[in-house]
Amino acid sequence: MSETRSEISQLGEFGLIDRISKNFTLQNKSSIKGIGDDAAVIDTGDDYLLISTDMLVEGIHFDLAYMPLQHLGYKAVAVNVSDIAAMNGKAEQITVSIALTNRFSVEAIDALYQGIKAACTNYKVDLVGGDTTSSTSGLIISISVTGRVKKDKVAYRNGAKANDIICVTGDLGAAFMGLQVLVREKEVYIADPNMQPDLEKYEYLVSRQLRPDARTEIIFDLEEAGVKPTSMIDVSDGLASELFHISKNSGVGIRIFEDKIPVDQVTFETAIDFKLDPITCALNGGEDYELLFTIEQSDYEKIKNHPDIHSIGYMHDKKDQNIMLSKQGTVVPLQAQGWNHFTNDPQT
């Protein structure tokens, strides 16, 4: 009798997480929120402690052919701090664990930690520990972050209600287009090592890919405006994918408007040059690390003039109807096609 074998690629990243999490239940009163949000939530008395962790693997999440180690260190911290911001919290400490091969010099690791230090300084977080070990296949960085949030301020993915307004910060698709530029220039260099990369006009896009910033200032802006998001998530896997997370967890549907999705002009023009649809890049590109959140309609007046917060649609009570209204007025069903580990190819 042969054993059946199920391929992880059939589940995908989120299916695998669901499969793992369904076998675990929270056993301690202090464990308020476990698997299934941007960070775990632990009751520590007056506040909630937030804990999150992310791993970056060479050849999957980054390519050292075009990713400077100093930028990589900064990015590794930023993506973790972003998870704490997505809970409406503020990051305080990190631990950093690395696995590396002997091809890395001491000076290379110094450069990596220079980037980590720069991010710690910028986000006002403390490096309080970690681990180092050897690797047989490249560089692996795992960072855990802790932060805090007032109990009445915490924002989950499951709090959105019908008629809540959908908001997103910054602009979308730039990091994805930055990656396309870097991959193209790498291919040009491989074909002809005498060719120098032409990145000057793509500086904004490349910086969004190599050195993204967590939108921690938005948390302070919302607090100052007296606005508590009803739900929140950061845009790491693409706008559409993150919207689906909020829809699924909150049990409400999505209606967004194509002409409201913020796309920078350089992103738009570069996407056209690459024969890509700019809105598709914004919906599915990922790695923008902007904040996506919903607010009650009564709070809209408080944030409508914020230069970096854009309202792009609203939630409604038909939980299985997730749509975008195009510029031409056509109803387009949304599809979550962002980065999904185990079903997507690694970076080339």
Number of C-alpha atoms within 10 A of each C-alpha: 3 4 5 6 6 8 9 13 14 11 17 15 17 13 14 15 13 13 12 11 13 9 7 10 9 11 7 9 8 14 15 13 15 16 17 16 21 24 26 21 27 19 16 13 9 9 17 23 25 27 22 21 19 14 16 18 17 16 16 14 12 21 17 12 10 14 15 17 20 21 22 25 23 24 23 23 30 23 26 26 33 29 33 29 32 31 28 29 26 26 26 19 19 23 17 22 15 19 17 19 14 10 9 11 11 10 9 14 15 13 18 19 19 18 22 24 19 16 24 21 11 12 21 13 20 17 16 11 12 13 12 12 10 13 13 9 12 16 19 22 20 19 23 19 27 25 24 22 21 13 15 9 17 22 25 25 25 19 20 29 21 17 19 25 26 26 23 24 22 18 20 31 29 31 27 23 29 24 22 18 22 23 17 14 18 18 13 15 14 11 10 10 11 9 11 11 14 11 14 8 10 17 12 17 24 24 16 22 26 23 22 23 22 25 20 22 12 18 20 15 13 16 14 10 14 12 18 20 29 22 25 32 30 28 27 21 20 27 32 24 23 25 28 19 19 26 25 15 17 20 19 24 24 28 23 24 18 18 14 15 21 20 19 17 12 16 25 20 15 21 23 12 10 12 9 14 14 23 19 16 23 27 25 24 27 28 25 27 30 27 27 24 30 27 25 18 12 10 16 15 10 13 19 12 10 14 9 13 19 20 22 18 23 22 27 21 13 13 15 14 16 22 19 22 18 14 11 8 10 10 15 15 12 19 15 17 16 22 19 17 17 16 13 13 11 15 12 12
